[in-house]
Amino acid sequence: MENAIDMTIDEVIAIYKDKHGSFDEDLIRRAYELAEKTLEGSTRDNGEKTIRHALREAGMIAGWGMGKDLLISSLLHCAVEEKRIGIDDIGIKFGFDVARIVDEVSSMGDARTIDSVNSGYYSGNTDLPLISDDDNAIYVKTADRIDTLRTCVEDRLLMASITRRMFLPRLYDLHAYRFIDILEECCFLIEHPSMYYEMMELYDEILRINERSCFDARMLLTGLFDPSADIGTEELDDYRRYIVDFIFDRRTATSLYRQFSGKADNIRNDWRSMFNKENVPLYDLTLVVDYALSQEISKIGPNDVFFELFENYLSQKDFYITRHEYTTRKDADYFLIADETDNLYRLFVRTGKEYERFLFGDIIDEEGFVFRSKKTELQQPENRTYKIKVFREDGTALMITNGATVLDFAFHIGADTGLHFDYAKINESDSRVGRNVRLNEGDTVTIVTDKNIKPDITWFKSARTGVATQYLVNYFSNRENLMSLL
């Protein structure tokens, strides 16, 4: 787990400048100078100067790309919590928005909760002032909580328990999974240090043994997903230009723990026997693509774009897809891929917007990277549906929703194929099947069309996917096609 690293205000400003370009540097320096002056002599439970904590917290806020109001709030809220400066003074010097955020963060202080638990008052309810309706305050408090968990020496188990019971649920509401992962990692180290270190030692040992093959895999994938690299694949170049980024991350202890928990009867006793490269994907890979890529190539999503465009190339390089899965939290799906030495990797394919939402949760609005000043209701993400791999007669494959019919498959091949569907043959059988027949994982399907055949309204009963339904809706939106039924 990443340790707390001390920072200076110059380093914080440099990080912020890298993310934002031009900004009012003087305002941020004035906030730091006020915090340094008012917190003079103030120390935390471990004797550390409070201003060092404030600077580390501000460094996180700057690194996450958050705005100046949040950065200034991260520098000042400790002074308010210790009653060394008033909210009104902050409002006069730095504006109402900063004052409001600082007030909200201060109201989520841990001291009252810890005192209540130690006195026997705390009942586990969320009636204490830990939860805010302001997203900005939540994220400032998240930075504060991360640094506190990394550095606290007193009430460590209690702080981890409070984080799990009262703080993480709020981040789950916001779908802020990156921050959830960081906090859960901090809690896991505090609650189960022996398991944490043993797990990380075993993980590092597997990486060391497979260092060369993992390095080769990283170089190959980085080249493939670098739009500026010439890899001799003209047929892919038109689509590679839509790639925004490619991220190659180590697994975390909590990610591994969640994986084992879903498979082990007794995680405490069984996880060691499961800890080998046959069971443990060694890295998490994220391919970030422009949404235009999925619009242009696929009616389904970026996963299918990857599958349609890059699986064949990777298979020629001794990479192969073993299966399509979902995380234990069911918040994302991924391809489990293997290299030539059978090292496993989890590959997530996301649009830029999806990746931003994974990093920051619902603070990302529909028009870009904007931090809302007030909590607003957002539509909950649709439940993801399991997909299966089905082959065309030429051996190419498509990922299609489980429960899809042969008519759905025909429309996934193309509009004309679906609209003129006659019959299908499955797995080289001579038997003809109609459009209602459902497909299974690994089926090979031959679609036979007839230009004289046209859809009627009953075809909607055979459509199980949004792609097929939309093509039929488009077809009957044409007045001439609709009148032909009358």
C-alpha positions as CSV (number, residue, x, y, z in Angstrom):
1,M,0.0,0.0,0.0
2,E,1.2,3.5,-0.8
3,N,2.7,5.3,2.3
4,A,2.0,8.8,3.4
5,I,4.6,11.1,1.8
6,D,5.3,14.6,3.2
7,M,4.9,17.4,0.8
8,T,5.7,21.1,0.6
9,I,3.3,23.8,-0.6
10,D,5.5,24.3,-3.7
11,E,5.1,20.6,-4.6
12,V,1.3,20.7,-4.1
13,I,1.1,23.8,-6.4
14,A,3.3,22.1,-9.0
15,I,0.9,19.0,-9.0
16,Y,-2.1,21.3,-9.3
17,K,-0.5,23.3,-12.1
18,D,0.2,20.1,-14.0
19,K,-3.5,19.2,-13.9
20,H,-5.0,22.6,-14.5
21,G,-2.5,24.9,-16.2
22,S,-3.1,28.6,-15.3
23,F,-4.7,29.4,-12.0
24,D,-4.6,31.8,-9.1
25,E,-1.5,30.6,-7.3
26,D,-1.5,33.5,-4.9
27,L,-4.9,32.5,-3.5
28,I,-3.7,28.9,-2.7
29,R,-0.5,30.3,-1.1
30,R,-2.6,32.6,1.1
31,A,-4.7,29.6,2.2
32,Y,-1.6,27.7,3.1
33,E,-0.1,30.6,5.0
34,L,-3.3,31.1,7.0
35,A,-3.4,27.3,7.7
36,E,0.3,27.3,8.8
37,K,-0.2,30.3,11.0
38,T,-3.4,29.2,12.7
39,L,-2.2,25.6,13.1
40,E,1.1,26.6,14.6
41,G,1.9,24.3,17.6
42,S,-1.0,22.0,16.7
43,T,-0.2,18.3,16.6
44,R,-2.1,15.1,15.9
45,D,-2.4,12.1,18.1
46,N,1.0,10.8,17.0
47,G,2.7,14.1,17.8
48,E,3.0,15.0,14.1
49,K,2.4,18.6,13.2
50,T,-1.1,19.0,11.8
51,I,0.0,21.2,8.9
52,R,2.0,18.3,7.5
53,H,-1.3,16.3,7.4
54,A,-3.0,19.2,5.7
55,L,-0.3,19.4,3.0
56,R,-0.5,15.7,2.3
57,E,-4.2,15.9,2.0
58,A,-3.9,18.9,-0.3
59,G,-1.4,16.9,-2.4
60,M,-4.0,14.1,-2.9
61,I,-6.7,16.6,-3.9
62,A,-4.3,18.2,-6.4
63,G,-3.3,14.8,-7.8
64,W,-6.9,13.8,-8.3
65,G,-7.3,16.9,-10.5
66,M,-9.9,18.5,-8.3
67,G,-10.6,22.3,-8.3
68,K,-9.1,25.1,-6.3
69,D,-12.0,25.4,-3.9
70,L,-11.5,21.8,-2.8
71,L,-7.7,22.3,-2.6
72,I,-8.1,25.4,-0.4
73,S,-10.7,23.6,1.8
74,S,-8.3,20.7,2.3
75,L,-5.7,23.1,3.7
76,L,-8.1,24.9,6.0
77,H,-10.6,22.5,7.5
78,C,-8.3,21.3,10.3
79,A,-8.0,24.9,11.6
80,V,-11.8,25.2,11.7
81,E,-12.2,21.8,13.4
82,E,-9.7,22.9,16.1
83,K,-11.6,26.2,16.4
84,R,-8.6,28.3,15.5
85,I,-10.5,30.1,12.8
86,G,-14.1,30.7,12.1
87,I,-16.2,29.8,9.0
88,D,-17.2,33.5,8.5
89,D,-13.5,34.5,8.3
90,I,-12.9,31.8,5.7
91,G,-15.9,33.0,3.7
92,I,-14.6,36.6,3.7
93,K,-11.1,35.6,2.6
94,F,-11.9,32.8,0.2
95,G,-15.5,32.9,-0.7
96,F,-18.8,31.3,0.2
97,D,-18.2,28.0,-1.7
98,V,-15.0,27.3,0.2
99,A,-16.6,28.2,3.5
100,R,-19.5,25.9,2.8
101,I,-17.2,23.0,1.9
102,V,-15.0,23.5,5.0
103,D,-18.1,23.7,7.2
104,E,-19.4,20.4,5.8
105,V,-16.0,18.7,6.1
106,S,-15.6,19.9,9.7
107,S,-19.0,18.6,10.6
108,M,-17.8,15.1,9.6
109,G,-15.0,15.1,12.2
110,D,-14.1,11.8,13.9
111,A,-13.5,13.1,17.4
112,R,-17.1,13.0,18.5
113,T,-17.6,9.6,17.1
114,I,-14.5,8.1,18.8
115,D,-15.5,9.8,22.1
116,S,-19.0,8.4,21.8
117,V,-17.7,4.8,21.2
118,N,-15.2,5.0,24.1
119,S,-17.9,6.3,26.4
120,G,-20.3,3.5,25.4
121,Y,-22.7,5.9,23.8
122,Y,-22.2,4.8,20.2
123,S,-24.7,2.3,18.9
124,G,-23.6,1.9,15.4
125,N,-26.2,4.1,13.9
126,T,-25.5,6.9,11.5
127,D,-27.0,9.7,13.6
128,L,-23.6,11.2,14.2
129,P,-22.3,14.0,11.9
130,L,-20.2,11.9,9.6
131,I,-22.3,12.0,6.4
132,S,-22.7,15.0,4.2
133,D,-25.0,15.7,1.3
134,D,-22.3,17.7,-0.5
135,D,-20.1,15.7,-2.9
136,N,-17.3,18.2,-2.7
137,A,-17.1,17.8,1.1
138,I,-17.2,14.1,0.8
139,Y,-14.1,14.0,-1.5
140,V,-12.1,16.4,0.7
141,K,-13.0,14.2,3.7
142,T,-11.9,11.2,1.7
143,A,-8.4,12.6,1.3
144,D,-8.4,13.4,5.0
145,R,-9.5,9.9,5.9
146,I,-7.0,8.2,3.6
147,D,-4.1,10.1,5.2
148,T,-5.5,9.5,8.7
149,L,-5.7,5.8,8.2
150,R,-2.2,5.7,6.8
151,T,-0.6,7.6,9.7
152,C,-2.8,7.1,12.8
153,V,-1.3,5.3,15.8
154,E,-4.2,5.5,18.2
155,D,-7.7,4.1,17.8
156,R,-6.6,2.4,14.5
157,L,-9.0,-0.5,14.6
158,L,-11.8,1.8,15.7
159,M,-11.0,4.3,12.9
160,A,-11.1,1.4,10.4
161,S,-14.4,0.2,11.7
162,I,-16.0,3.7,11.6
163,T,-14.7,4.0,8.0
164,R,-16.4,0.8,6.9
165,R,-19.7,1.3,8.8
166,M,-20.3,5.0,8.2
167,F,-18.0,6.4,5.5
168,L,-17.6,3.8,2.8
169,P,-21.4,3.4,2.3
170,R,-21.6,7.0,1.2
171,L,-18.8,6.5,-1.4
172,Y,-20.7,3.4,-2.6
173,D,-23.7,5.6,-3.1
174,L,-21.6,7.9,-5.3
175,H,-20.1,4.8,-7.1
176,A,-16.6,6.2,-6.3
177,Y,-14.9,2.8,-6.7
178,R,-11.3,4.1,-6.9
179,F,-11.6,5.9,-3.6
180,I,-13.4,2.9,-2.1
181,D,-10.5,0.6,-3.1
182,I,-7.9,3.0,-1.5
183,L,-9.9,3.2,1.8
184,E,-10.6,-0.6,1.9
185,E,-6.9,-1.2,1.4
186,C,-6.1,1.0,4.3
187,C,-8.6,-0.7,6.5
188,F,-7.5,-4.2,5.4
189,L,-3.9,-3.4,6.5
190,I,-5.0,-2.1,9.9
191,E,-7.5,-5.0,10.5
192,H,-5.5,-7.9,9.1
193,P,-1.8,-6.9,8.9
194,S,-0.4,-10.4,8.9
195,M,-2.6,-11.5,6.1
196,Y,-2.0,-8.3,4.2
197,Y,1.8,-8.6,4.2
198,E,1.8,-12.4,3.5
199,M,-0.5,-11.9,0.6
200,M,1.6,-9.1,-0.8
201,E,4.8,-11.1,-0.4
202,L,3.3,-14.1,-2.3
203,Y,2.0,-11.7,-5.0
204,D,5.5,-10.1,-5.4
205,E,7.0,-13.6,-5.6
206,I,4.7,-14.6,-8.4
207,L,5.6,-11.4,-10.2
208,R,9.3,-11.9,-9.7
209,I,9.1,-15.5,-11.1
210,N,7.2,-14.2,-14.1
211,E,8.9,-10.9,-14.5
212,R,10.2,-11.4,-18.0
213,S,7.0,-12.7,-19.5
214,C,5.0,-10.0,-17.8
215,F,7.4,-7.4,-19.2
216,D,7.1,-8.8,-22.7
217,A,3.3,-8.8,-22.4
218,R,3.3,-5.2,-21.2
219,M,5.5,-4.1,-24.1
220,L,3.4,-5.8,-26.7
221,L,0.1,-4.5,-25.3
222,T,1.5,-1.0,-24.8
223,G,2.6,-0.9,-28.5
224,L,-0.7,-2.3,-29.7
225,F,-2.7,0.3,-27.8
226,D,-0.4,3.3,-28.6
227,P,-2.1,5.0,-31.5
228,S,1.2,6.6,-32.5
229,A,3.2,3.4,-32.7
230,D,3.7,1.7,-36.0
231,I,3.0,-2.0,-35.5
232,G,2.3,-2.9,-39.1
233,T,-1.4,-3.4,-38.7
234,E,-3.0,-1.1,-41.3
235,E,-6.4,-2.8,-40.8
236,L,-6.4,-1.6,-37.2
237,D,-4.9,1.8,-37.6
238,D,-8.3,3.5,-38.4
239,Y,-9.6,2.3,-35.1
240,R,-6.4,2.6,-32.9
241,R,-6.6,6.4,-33.3
242,Y,-9.7,6.3,-31.0
243,I,-7.7,4.9,-28.1
244,V,-7.3,7.5,-25.3
245,D,-5.1,5.6,-22.8
246,F,-3.8,2.3,-21.6
247,I,-3.2,1.7,-17.9
248,F,-1.2,-1.3,-16.5
249,D,-1.9,-1.6,-12.7
250,R,-0.7,-4.0,-9.9
251,R,-3.4,-5.8,-8.1
252,T,-4.2,-4.7,-4.5
253,A,-4.6,-6.8,-1.5
254,T,-8.3,-6.0,-1.2
255,S,-8.9,-6.9,-4.8
256,L,-7.2,-10.3,-4.3
257,Y,-9.1,-10.8,-1.0
258,R,-12.5,-10.1,-2.7
259,Q,-11.6,-12.6,-5.5
260,F,-10.7,-15.3,-3.0
261,S,-13.7,-14.6,-0.8
262,G,-16.0,-15.4,-3.8
263,K,-14.4,-18.8,-4.2
264,A,-13.2,-20.0,-0.8
265,D,-15.4,-21.7,1.8
266,N,-13.2,-20.3,4.5
267,I,-11.1,-17.4,3.3
268,R,-8.8,-17.5,6.3
269,N,-7.8,-21.1,5.8
270,D,-8.1,-21.5,2.0
271,W,-6.6,-18.4,0.4
272,R,-3.0,-19.7,0.4
273,S,-3.8,-22.8,-1.5
274,M,-5.6,-20.7,-4.2
275,F,-2.7,-18.2,-4.5
276,N,-1.0,-19.2,-7.7
277,K,-0.8,-17.8,-11.2
278,E,-3.5,-20.3,-12.4
279,N,-6.0,-18.5,-10.1
280,V,-4.6,-15.0,-9.7
281,P,-4.7,-12.4,-12.6
282,L,-1.4,-10.7,-12.1
283,Y,-2.3,-7.2,-13.3
284,D,-5.4,-5.1,-14.0
285,L,-5.3,-3.5,-17.5
286,T,-7.6,-0.7,-18.6
287,L,-8.1,0.2,-22.2
288,V,-9.7,3.7,-22.4
289,V,-11.4,4.5,-25.8
290,D,-13.2,7.4,-27.2
291,Y,-17.0,6.8,-27.2
292,A,-17.0,7.4,-31.0
293,L,-15.1,4.1,-31.5
294,S,-18.0,2.1,-30.0
295,Q,-20.5,4.2,-31.9
296,E,-18.7,3.6,-35.2
297,I,-18.0,-0.1,-34.9
298,S,-20.4,-1.6,-32.4
299,K,-24.0,-1.0,-31.3
300,I,-23.2,-2.7,-28.0
301,G,-20.2,-1.1,-26.3
302,P,-16.5,-0.7,-26.1
303,N,-16.0,-4.3,-24.9
304,D,-17.3,-5.6,-28.2
305,V,-15.1,-3.1,-30.1
306,F,-12.0,-4.7,-28.4
307,F,-13.3,-8.1,-29.1
308,E,-14.1,-7.5,-32.8
309,L,-10.9,-5.6,-33.6
310,F,-8.1,-6.8,-31.4
311,E,-8.7,-10.5,-30.5
312,N,-7.4,-11.8,-33.8
313,Y,-4.2,-9.8,-33.6
314,L,-3.5,-10.8,-30.0
315,S,-4.2,-14.5,-30.9
316,Q,-1.4,-14.3,-33.5
317,K,0.9,-13.1,-30.7
318,D,0.0,-16.0,-28.4
319,F,-2.5,-14.1,-26.3
320,Y,-6.0,-15.5,-25.9
321,I,-9.2,-14.6,-24.1
322,T,-10.2,-17.2,-21.6
323,R,-13.5,-15.8,-20.5
324,H,-15.7,-12.8,-19.9
325,E,-16.4,-12.1,-16.3
326,Y,-17.7,-9.5,-13.8
327,T,-16.0,-8.2,-10.7
328,T,-17.2,-9.5,-7.3
329,R,-18.9,-6.1,-6.7
330,K,-20.7,-6.5,-10.1
331,D,-19.7,-2.9,-10.9
332,A,-17.7,-3.7,-14.0
333,D,-17.1,-6.5,-16.5
334,Y,-13.7,-7.5,-18.0
335,F,-11.9,-10.0,-20.3
336,L,-9.7,-12.5,-18.6
337,I,-6.8,-12.8,-21.0
338,A,-3.6,-15.0,-20.9
339,D,-0.2,-14.6,-22.4
340,E,2.0,-17.3,-24.0
341,T,3.2,-18.5,-20.5
342,D,-0.3,-18.5,-19.1
343,N,0.0,-15.5,-17.0
344,L,-3.5,-14.1,-16.4
345,Y,-4.6,-10.4,-16.7
346,R,-7.9,-8.7,-16.2
347,L,-8.6,-6.3,-19.1
348,F,-11.2,-3.6,-18.6
349,V,-12.4,-1.7,-21.7
350,R,-14.0,1.6,-20.9
351,T,-15.0,4.8,-22.7
352,G,-13.3,7.9,-21.4
353,K,-16.5,8.9,-19.5
354,E,-16.8,5.4,-18.0
355,Y,-13.2,5.6,-16.8
356,E,-13.7,9.0,-15.2
357,R,-16.8,7.7,-13.4
358,F,-14.8,4.8,-12.1
359,L,-12.1,7.1,-10.8
360,F,-14.3,9.8,-9.4
361,G,-17.9,8.5,-9.1
362,D,-21.0,10.5,-9.7
363,I,-19.2,13.9,-9.3
364,I,-18.6,13.6,-13.1
365,D,-21.6,15.2,-14.8
366,E,-22.8,14.6,-18.3
367,E,-20.9,17.5,-19.8
368,G,-17.5,16.7,-18.5
369,F,-15.3,16.8,-15.4
370,V,-17.4,19.1,-13.2
371,F,-17.7,19.0,-9.4
372,R,-21.3,19.8,-8.5
373,S,-21.8,22.1,-5.5
374,K,-25.0,20.3,-4.4
375,K,-26.0,16.7,-4.4
376,T,-28.3,15.8,-7.3
377,E,-30.1,12.6,-8.1
378,L,-28.5,10.6,-10.9
379,Q,-30.0,7.7,-12.7
380,Q,-28.7,4.5,-11.3
381,P,-26.5,2.5,-13.8
382,E,-28.3,-0.3,-15.5
383,N,-27.6,-3.8,-14.3
384,R,-25.0,-5.4,-16.5
385,T,-26.0,-8.6,-18.3
386,Y,-23.7,-11.6,-18.7
387,K,-22.5,-12.2,-22.2
388,I,-21.5,-15.3,-24.1
389,K,-19.1,-15.9,-27.0
390,V,-20.6,-17.2,-30.2
391,F,-18.9,-17.9,-33.5
392,R,-19.7,-17.2,-37.1
393,E,-19.1,-19.9,-39.7
394,D,-15.7,-18.2,-40.7
395,G,-14.4,-18.7,-37.1
396,T,-14.7,-15.0,-36.0
397,A,-16.6,-14.5,-32.8
398,L,-19.0,-12.0,-31.2
399,M,-19.9,-11.3,-27.6
400,I,-23.6,-11.3,-27.3
401,T,-26.0,-11.1,-24.4
402,N,-26.8,-14.4,-22.7
403,G,-30.3,-15.5,-23.8
404,A,-29.9,-14.0,-27.3
405,T,-31.6,-15.7,-30.2
406,V,-30.3,-16.5,-33.7
407,L,-32.2,-13.4,-34.9
408,D,-30.3,-11.3,-32.4
409,F,-27.1,-12.8,-33.8
410,A,-28.1,-12.0,-37.3
411,F,-28.6,-8.4,-36.5
412,H,-25.3,-8.2,-34.7
413,I,-23.7,-9.3,-38.0
414,G,-25.4,-6.4,-39.7
415,A,-28.8,-4.8,-40.5
416,D,-29.3,-6.5,-43.9
417,T,-28.5,-9.9,-42.4
418,G,-31.1,-9.4,-39.7
419,L,-33.8,-7.8,-41.8
420,H,-33.6,-10.6,-44.4
421,F,-33.2,-13.5,-42.0
422,D,-34.5,-16.8,-43.4
423,Y,-33.1,-19.6,-41.2
424,A,-30.0,-20.6,-39.3
425,K,-27.8,-23.7,-38.8
426,I,-26.1,-24.3,-35.5
427,N,-22.8,-26.2,-34.9
428,E,-22.7,-27.7,-38.5
429,S,-26.0,-29.4,-38.1
430,D,-28.1,-29.8,-41.3
431,S,-31.2,-28.9,-39.4
432,R,-32.7,-25.5,-40.0
433,V,-33.7,-23.5,-37.0
434,G,-36.0,-20.4,-36.8
435,R,-35.3,-17.0,-35.4
436,N,-36.6,-17.9,-31.8
437,V,-33.9,-20.4,-31.0
438,R,-31.6,-19.2,-28.2
439,L,-27.9,-19.5,-28.4
440,N,-25.4,-21.1,-26.0
441,E,-21.7,-20.3,-25.2
442,G,-19.4,-21.6,-28.0
443,D,-22.1,-22.1,-30.6
444,T,-21.1,-21.8,-34.2
445,V,-23.9,-20.2,-36.2
446,T,-24.6,-20.0,-40.0
447,I,-27.2,-17.4,-41.0
448,V,-29.0,-17.8,-44.3
449,T,-30.8,-14.8,-45.8
450,D,-33.3,-14.2,-48.5
451,K,-33.8,-10.8,-50.0
452,N,-37.5,-11.5,-50.6
453,I,-38.1,-11.9,-46.8
454,K,-39.0,-8.8,-44.8
455,P,-39.8,-8.4,-41.1
456,D,-43.3,-8.3,-39.6
457,I,-44.4,-7.2,-36.1
458,T,-44.0,-10.8,-34.7
459,W,-40.2,-10.5,-35.1
460,F,-40.1,-8.3,-32.0
461,K,-40.9,-11.4,-30.0
462,S,-37.7,-13.0,-31.2
463,A,-35.5,-9.9,-30.3
464,R,-33.8,-10.2,-27.0
465,T,-31.1,-7.5,-27.4
466,G,-31.2,-3.8,-27.8
467,V,-29.4,-4.0,-31.1
468,A,-32.0,-6.2,-32.8
469,T,-34.9,-4.2,-31.3
470,Q,-33.4,-0.9,-32.5
471,Y,-33.0,-2.2,-36.0
472,L,-36.6,-3.4,-36.1
473,V,-37.8,0.0,-34.7
474,N,-35.8,1.8,-37.4
475,Y,-37.3,-0.4,-40.1
476,F,-40.9,0.1,-39.0
477,S,-40.2,3.8,-38.6
478,N,-40.3,4.0,-42.3
479,R,-43.9,4.7,-43.3
480,E,-43.6,2.5,-46.4
481,N,-42.4,-0.5,-44.5
482,L,-45.2,0.0,-41.9
483,M,-47.9,0.3,-44.6
484,S,-46.8,-2.9,-46.2
485,L,-48.1,-4.7,-43.2
486,L,-51.7,-3.3,-43.5
